[in-house]
Amino acid sequence: MKVVILAGGFGTRLPEYTTVIPKPMVVVGGHPMLWHIMNIYAHHGFKEFVIALGYKSEVIKTYFMNYYMMNCDLTVDLANGEACFHTSRCVDWKVTLVDTGLHTMTGGRVKRLASYLCDDRFFLTYGDGVSDIDIPKLLDYHKSHGKTITMSVVHPQSRFGAVEISNGRIKAFKEKPSHREGWINGGFFVMEPGIFDYIEGDPTVLEAGPLERLARDGEMMPYVHEGFWQSMDTMREVDYLNRLWEGGNAPWKVW
């Protein structure tokens, strides 16, 4: 079963990096965010990836073309130019890189991948978020209900500390709690080929028309994830993810 990763956006909310590289290539713990996401799936046995490229696609293509050079020790024989890689970190992933257009919207990017997905069920996620979500359980739940899409849903994280006041005094304080009363799109989907019937073309925003219509048609089900989830939209969030990794407390590191 293939894993689609949307990695073609402009990343305008993270200009500190995205003037030079695409957002999924922002480094967390010495590796691009894209590498972290792929490891989550590969750990569960899903190792065939189709990556939708757009903005600065050449950066992602170059990374994978030079994957072992970037991730391994090597010896170069300057007499003949031959290189020998010294690694125990070989990966058996198959990665298809598809240029889906510079200005194509999320739905349009998915539509452009149809021929690579061969009318099969597929995973889909964004290139800027990590989670400790149980991928096999997500898939089992999707199979159980028979609808077109399963969307993971998570509690949003507050940017600020929550204060509880009683009788004019602060009774309790919690730094950046999850808002337990609401749910948001967690970005880890399972989709059936029927999704393509809901997407018109390049201008289609997946999260607008298609998902809204699927919900009205009763064709989208939620997979509730109560564990760790974090997007990477700001420098604050990049720094937070790096602190977790460097401190050995990265919940998404299931591999």
Residue pairs with C-beta under 8 A, 6 or more apart in sequence:
1 46
1 48
1 120
1 121
1 122
1 123
1 139
2 46
2 48
2 49
2 50
2 116
2 117
2 120
2 122
2 123
3 38
3 41
3 46
3 48
3 49
3 50
3 122
3 123
3 124
3 125
4 49
4 50
4 51
4 52
4 110
4 113
4 117
4 122
4 123
4 124
4 125
5 24
5 34
5 37
5 38
5 49
5 50
5 51
5 52
5 124
5 125
5 126
5 127
6 52
6 106
6 109
6 110
6 124
6 125
6 126
6 127
7 22
7 23
7 24
7 34
7 51
7 52
7 53
7 54
7 60
7 127
8 22
8 52
8 53
8 54
8 55
8 57
8 100
8 101
8 102
8 104
8 109
9 22
9 23
9 54
9 55
9 106
9 127
10 18
10 55
11 17
11 18
11 22
11 23
11 55
11 128
12 18
13 233
13 234
14 23
14 26
14 232
14 233
14 234
14 235
14 238
16 235
17 23
17 26
17 238
18 26
18 55
21 56
21 59
22 53
22 54
22 55
22 56
22 57
22 59
22 60
22 127
23 33
23 127
23 128
23 232
24 32
24 33
24 34
24 37
24 60
24 127
24 128
25 32
25 33
25 34
25 56
25 59
25 60
25 63
26 32
26 33
26 128
26 232
26 238
27 33
28 36
28 232
28 238
28 241
28 242
28 245
29 36
29 241
29 242
29 245
29 246
29 250
32 63
33 127
33 128
33 130
33 232
34 51
34 60
34 63
34 127
36 130
36 252
36 253
37 125
37 127
37 129
37 130
38 49
38 93
39 253
39 255
40 130
40 131
40 133
40 135
40 252
40 254
40 255
41 47
41 49
41 123
41 135
42 91
42 93
42 255
43 254
43 255
44 135
44 136
46 123
46 135
47 91
47 92
47 93
47 94
48 93
48 94
48 96
49 93
49 94
49 95
49 96
50 96
50 98
50 113
50 116
50 117
50 122
51 60
51 95
51 96
51 97
51 98
51 127
52 98
52 100
52 109
52 110
52 112
52 113
53 60
53 61
53 97
53 98
53 99
53 100
54 99
54 100
54 101
54 102
54 103
54 104
54 109
55 102
57 97
57 99
60 97
61 97
63 70
64 95
64 97
67 91
68 74
68 85
68 87
69 83
69 85
71 87
71 89
72 85
72 86
72 87
72 89
73 85
73 86
73 87
74 83
74 84
74 85
74 86
75 83
75 84
75 86
76 82
76 83
76 84
77 83
77 84
96 116
98 112
98 113
98 116
100 108
100 109
100 112
100 113
101 108
101 109
101 112
101 202
103 202
104 112
104 202
105 202
105 203
105 204
105 205
105 206
106 204
106 205
106 206
106 207
107 198
107 199
107 200
107 204
107 205
107 206
107 208
107 209
107 210
108 199
108 201
108 202
108 203
108 204
110 124
110 195
110 196
110 199
110 206
111 196
111 199
111 200
111 201
111 202
111 204
112 202
114 193
114 196
117 193
119 193
120 193
121 142
121 190
121 191
121 192
121 193
122 190
122 191
123 135
123 139
123 188
123 189
123 190
123 191
124 189
124 190
124 191
125 187
125 188
125 189
126 187
126 231
128 231
128 232
128 233
129 186
129 187
129 229
129 230
129 231
129 232
130 228
130 229
130 230
130 232
130 241
130 252
131 152
131 154
131 186
131 188
131 225
131 227
131 228
131 229
131 230
131 252
132 227
132 228
132 229
132 251
132 252
132 254
133 152
133 186
133 188
133 225
133 227
133 229
135 188
137 223
138 150
138 152
138 188
138 190
138 223
139 190
141 150
141 221
141 223
142 150
142 190
142 221
142 223
145 221
147 192
147 218
147 219
147 220
147 221
148 191
148 192
148 194
148 195
148 214
148 219
148 220
149 189
149 190
149 191
149 192
149 195
149 211
149 214
149 219
149 220
149 221
150 189
150 190
150 191
150 220
150 221
150 222
150 223
151 185
151 186
151 189
151 211
151 220
151 221
151 222
151 223
152 185
152 186
152 187
152 188
152 189
152 222
152 223
152 225
153 183
153 184
153 185
153 186
153 222
153 223
153 224
153 225
154 183
154 184
154 186
154 225
154 229
155 178
155 179
155 180
155 182
155 183
155 184
155 226
156 178
156 179
156 182
156 184
157 176
157 177
157 178
157 179
157 229
157 230
158 176
158 177
158 178
158 179
159 176
159 236
160 176
161 173
161 174
161 175
161 176
161 177
162 173
162 174
162 177
163 170
163 172
163 173
164 170
164 171
164 172
164 173
165 171
183 222
183 224
185 207
186 225
186 229
187 231
188 223
188 225
194 219
195 210
195 214
198 209
198 210
198 213
198 214
199 206
199 210
200 209
204 210
211 220
214 220
227 251
228 251
228 252
230 237
230 240
230 241
230 252
231 237
232 238
232 241
241 250
244 250
244 251
245 253
